[in-house]
Amino acid sequence: MSDPPDHPVRAHFRAFAREQARGKSDLYEGLAEAAAASDAVMAFVAGQPPGKRQANLFLAALRFVSGLPDGAAGLERAVARDGDRIAQVMRTRSTQTNEPGRCAYLAAQLAALPGPVGLIEVGASAGLCLYPDLYSYAFSSPGEAADPGAADVVCTLTGRTRPGPVPEIAHRVGVDLNPLDARTPADRAWLETLIWPEQTHRLARLRRCIERVADQPPAVIRGDAAYLTAALIREAPKGLPLVVANAAALVYMPDAARRAVATAIRESGALWLSQEAPGVAASAPPDAPAPADGLFFVAAQNGVAKAWANPHGDSLHWLPARPDAGAAR
């Protein structure tokens, strides 16, 4: 199994190191660069099925099986020693990062609704983002000396004041191709491994939120959201205002599946709250460039961009209201 010098997997690993890991994880930046420089590691990754060659997935599987390697030499040793087990994890698991921090956007938008409401999540992973009403929040303005205290989600807001309380969620259900159960040791360990090594505050938040909802485990249906979203909407309690949410989920779906999900939501009249990479579920106006301090999701309502959202919920940069940006269903 050989990997030519210009193999797209090598380019992907280098782009991951430069564009995603830099400034966020020195360890992952270094390991991704080391992997890209190693013919043996690139041949191993290129040998995995299409769709299972992402740098983030490889690094998580590597840590899950072998622990964090000691530099480039340790990386190659781990692949040589544990390659079969690492490949098995890559083929059977996905980067189903279940980041409760993404509830910052949900909380801010749900606060404007009278309760109770129903909530459906597309791509729910272990279902932790189905509980925005159970988490505590510390919202602040840039430069404000806010004390997060014991808040589960800490978020800086630009362009809007602090939201009010989240209304009661009377019905909640998710759908995922491969739901995780945070009550099981293996799935909980995988969720923890998906958090990058230095981001200990995210690991602490994940553990705290798992415990927060331990007595009422989420209902996450196994299946393809392209087919099940419409059914879950139909089966929701009648008369209950319904919200459908997704975060970093549609990006992994084929275009036809994305269109099926969007069509099901729009035809139902449900409120659609999405957080995805630009262009996946919505695009920001061309005169609203993303903040310069990192990668951001477009946080949208019914397909209309409302804010730039940090992928981990650390900040929300609200876009100015536009007269022609109504709720397009």
C-alpha positions in Angstrom: 0.0 0.0 0.0 1.7 3.2 -1.2 1.0 6.8 -0.8 2.1 9.2 -3.6 3.7 12.5 -2.5 0.7 14.5 -3.6 -1.9 12.1 -2.1 -5.0 14.2 -0.9 -4.8 12.6 2.5 -1.4 14.2 3.0 -2.7 17.6 1.9 -5.7 17.2 4.3 -3.5 16.5 7.3 -1.4 19.5 6.5 -4.4 21.7 6.1 -5.9 20.4 9.4 -2.6 21.3 11.2 -2.5 24.7 9.7 -6.2 25.8 9.6 -7.8 23.9 12.5 -5.3 22.8 15.1 -3.0 25.8 15.0 -3.6 28.1 18.0 -6.0 25.5 19.5 -3.9 22.4 20.1 -0.1 22.5 19.8 -0.1 18.7 20.3 -2.6 18.0 17.4 -0.8 20.5 15.2 2.5 18.8 15.7 1.1 15.3 15.4 -0.8 16.1 12.2 2.3 17.6 10.7 4.3 14.6 11.8 1.7 12.2 10.3 1.8 14.2 7.0 5.6 13.8 6.9 5.5 10.1 7.4 5.0 7.8 4.4 4.1 4.9 6.7 1.4 6.8 8.6 0.0 8.3 5.3 -0.2 4.8 3.8 -2.0 3.6 6.8 -4.6 6.4 6.8 -5.0 6.2 3.0 -5.8 2.5 3.4 -8.9 3.3 5.4 -12.3 3.5 3.6 -13.3 6.8 2.0 -14.9 8.9 4.6 -12.8 7.5 7.3 -9.5 9.3 6.6 -10.0 12.5 8.5 -7.1 13.8 10.6 -9.4 14.4 13.6 -10.7 10.8 13.4 -7.3 9.3 13.1 -5.9 11.3 16.0 -8.9 10.4 18.2 -8.6 6.7 17.4 -4.9 6.8 18.0 -5.4 8.3 21.5 -8.3 5.9 22.2 -6.1 2.8 21.5 -2.5 3.9 22.2 -2.7 7.0 24.2 -1.0 10.3 23.2 2.2 9.4 21.3 5.5 11.1 22.1 6.3 13.0 18.9 6.8 11.7 15.4 8.7 8.6 16.4 6.1 7.6 18.9 3.4 8.2 16.3 5.0 5.7 13.9 5.6 3.2 16.6 2.0 3.3 17.7 0.7 2.8 14.1 3.1 -0.1 13.6 2.2 -1.8 16.9 -1.5 -1.0 17.2 -2.5 -0.4 13.6 -5.2 -3.1 13.4 -6.9 -1.8 16.5 -6.6 1.8 15.4 -8.1 0.9 12.0 -11.0 -0.9 13.7 -11.9 2.2 15.7 -11.6 4.4 12.7 -13.9 2.1 10.7 -16.6 1.6 13.4 -16.6 5.1 15.0 -17.0 8.7 13.9 -16.1 12.1 15.1 -19.4 12.5 17.0 -18.2 15.3 19.2 -21.1 16.0 21.5 -20.3 19.6 22.6 -22.8 21.0 25.2 -21.2 24.4 24.6 -23.2 24.6 21.4 -26.3 25.0 23.5 -25.3 28.7 23.9 -26.9 29.5 20.6 -29.9 27.3 21.3 -30.4 28.9 24.7 -30.2 32.4 23.2 -32.8 31.7 20.5 -35.1 29.5 22.6 -35.2 32.3 25.3 -37.3 34.3 22.9 -40.0 31.6 22.7 -42.9 31.1 25.2 -42.8 27.6 26.6 -43.1 24.8 26.7 -41.6 23.6 23.4 -40.5 20.4 21.7 -36.9 19.9 20.5 -35.6 17.5 17.8 -31.9 17.2 17.1 -30.5 15.9 13.8 -27.1 14.2 14.3 -27.6 14.0 18.1 -24.6 11.8 19.0 -25.2 11.1 22.7 -28.0 13.6 22.9 -26.3 16.1 25.3 -27.5 19.1 23.2 -31.1 18.1 23.8 -31.0 19.6 27.2 -30.4 23.4 26.8 -33.0 23.9 29.6 -31.1 22.0 32.2 -27.7 23.7 31.8 -26.5 26.9 33.5 -25.1 29.7 31.4 -22.7 32.6 31.9 -23.2 35.1 29.1 -20.9 38.2 29.0 -19.9 41.0 26.7 -16.4 41.3 25.3 -14.0 42.7 27.9 -16.5 42.3 30.7 -15.1 40.7 33.8 -17.7 38.1 34.2 -17.5 35.4 36.8 -18.6 32.1 35.2 -18.8 30.5 38.6 -20.1 27.0 38.2 -21.8 27.6 34.9 -21.9 24.7 32.4 -21.7 27.0 29.4 -19.6 30.2 29.3 -20.2 32.4 26.2 -19.1 35.9 25.1 -21.8 37.8 23.2 -21.2 40.5 20.6 -24.1 42.5 19.2 -26.8 41.4 21.6 -27.7 41.6 25.3 -27.9 38.5 27.6 -30.8 36.2 26.8 -33.5 35.3 29.3 -34.2 31.9 30.7 -34.7 28.9 28.4 -38.3 27.7 28.3 -39.3 24.3 29.4 -38.7 21.5 26.9 -41.6 19.2 27.1 -40.6 16.8 24.4 -37.1 16.0 23.2 -35.7 13.4 20.8 -32.7 13.0 18.5 -31.7 11.0 15.5 -28.3 9.7 14.6 -26.8 7.0 12.4 -24.9 5.6 15.4 -26.2 7.0 18.7 -23.8 6.9 21.6 -24.8 6.1 25.2 -22.8 8.2 27.6 -23.7 5.8 30.4 -21.6 3.1 28.9 -17.8 3.2 29.6 -16.7 2.7 26.0 -19.0 5.4 24.5 -18.2 7.8 27.4 -14.4 7.2 26.8 -14.9 7.9 23.1 -16.7 11.1 23.8 -13.9 12.2 26.1 -11.2 11.3 23.6 -12.9 13.4 20.9 -12.0 16.5 23.0 -8.5 17.7 22.0 -5.8 17.1 24.6 -5.2 20.6 26.0 -8.9 21.6 26.2 -9.4 20.5 29.7 -12.3 23.0 30.3 -14.3 21.3 27.6 -13.5 17.9 29.1 -14.7 19.1 32.5 -17.9 20.6 30.9 -18.6 17.3 29.1 -18.3 15.3 32.3 -20.4 17.7 34.2 -23.2 17.8 31.6 -23.2 14.0 31.3 -23.8 13.8 35.1 -26.4 16.6 34.8 -28.7 14.5 32.6 -27.8 11.0 34.0 -31.2 10.5 35.6 -33.1 11.2 32.4 -31.1 9.6 29.5 -32.0 11.1 26.1 -34.1 9.4 23.4 -31.9 9.2 20.4 -33.3 7.1 17.5 -30.8 5.1 15.4 -31.3 5.8 11.7 -30.8 8.1 8.7 -32.0 11.6 9.4 -32.8 12.0 5.7 -35.7 9.6 6.2 -36.5 10.0 9.9 -36.6 13.8 10.4 -40.1 14.1 8.8 -41.3 11.1 10.8 -40.0 12.5 14.1 -41.7 15.8 13.4 -45.0 14.1 12.6 -44.8 12.1 15.8 -44.2 15.1 18.1 -47.0 16.0 20.4 -49.6 18.1 18.6 -50.0 21.7 19.6 -46.5 21.9 21.0 -44.3 24.5 19.2 -41.5 22.5 17.6 -37.8 23.3 17.2 -35.4 21.3 15.1 -31.7 21.8 15.7 -28.5 20.6 14.2 -24.8 21.4 14.8 -21.9 20.2 12.8 -24.1 17.3 11.5 -25.3 18.2 8.0 -21.7 18.7 6.8 -21.2 14.9 7.0 -24.3 14.2 4.9 -24.5 13.9 1.1 -26.2 16.8 -0.6 -29.4 14.8 -1.2 -29.7 14.0 2.5 -29.2 17.6 3.5 -31.9 18.7 1.1 -34.3 16.0 2.5 -33.7 17.2 6.1 -34.1 20.9 5.1 -37.3 20.1 3.1 -38.8 18.1 6.0 -38.2 21.0 8.4 -39.5 23.7 6.1 -42.6 21.9 5.1 -43.5 21.2 8.8 -43.3 24.8 9.9 -41.0 24.0 12.7 -38.4 26.5 13.8 -35.0 25.5 12.4 -31.9 26.4 14.4 -28.7 25.3 12.7 -25.0 25.7 13.4 -22.9 24.5 10.5 -19.9 25.5 8.4 -20.6 28.4 6.0 -22.6 27.2 3.0 -23.9 24.0 4.6 -27.2 25.1 6.0 -26.9 28.9 5.5 -24.4 31.5 4.3 -23.6 34.8 6.0 -24.0 38.0 4.0 -20.9 38.8 2.0 -20.4 42.0 3.9 -20.3 40.2 7.2 -16.9 38.5 7.3 -16.2 35.9 10.0 -14.3 37.1 13.1 -10.6 36.9 12.7 -10.0 34.8 15.8 -10.7 31.3 14.4 -13.0 29.1 12.5 -16.8 29.8 13.0 -20.1 28.2 12.3 -22.9 30.1 10.7 -25.7 30.0 13.3 -28.9 30.3 11.4 -32.7 30.4 12.0 -34.8 28.9 9.2 -31.9 29.1 6.8 -31.2 32.8 7.6 -27.8 33.6 9.1 -28.1 35.2 12.6 -24.6 34.9 14.1 -21.1 33.6 13.8 -20.9 30.8 16.4 -17.7 29.4 17.9 -17.8 25.7 17.3 -17.4 25.0 21.0 -19.9 27.7 22.1 -17.3 30.1 23.6 -18.6 33.1 21.7 -21.5 34.3 19.6 -21.1 37.3 17.2 -24.6 38.4 16.3 -25.1 39.8 12.8 -27.0 43.1 12.4 -30.7 42.6 11.8 -31.7 42.9 8.1 -35.1 44.1 6.9 -35.2 41.4 4.2 -33.9 38.6 6.4 -37.3 37.3 7.6 -38.0 33.8 8.7 -37.7 31.8 5.5 -39.4 28.5 6.1 
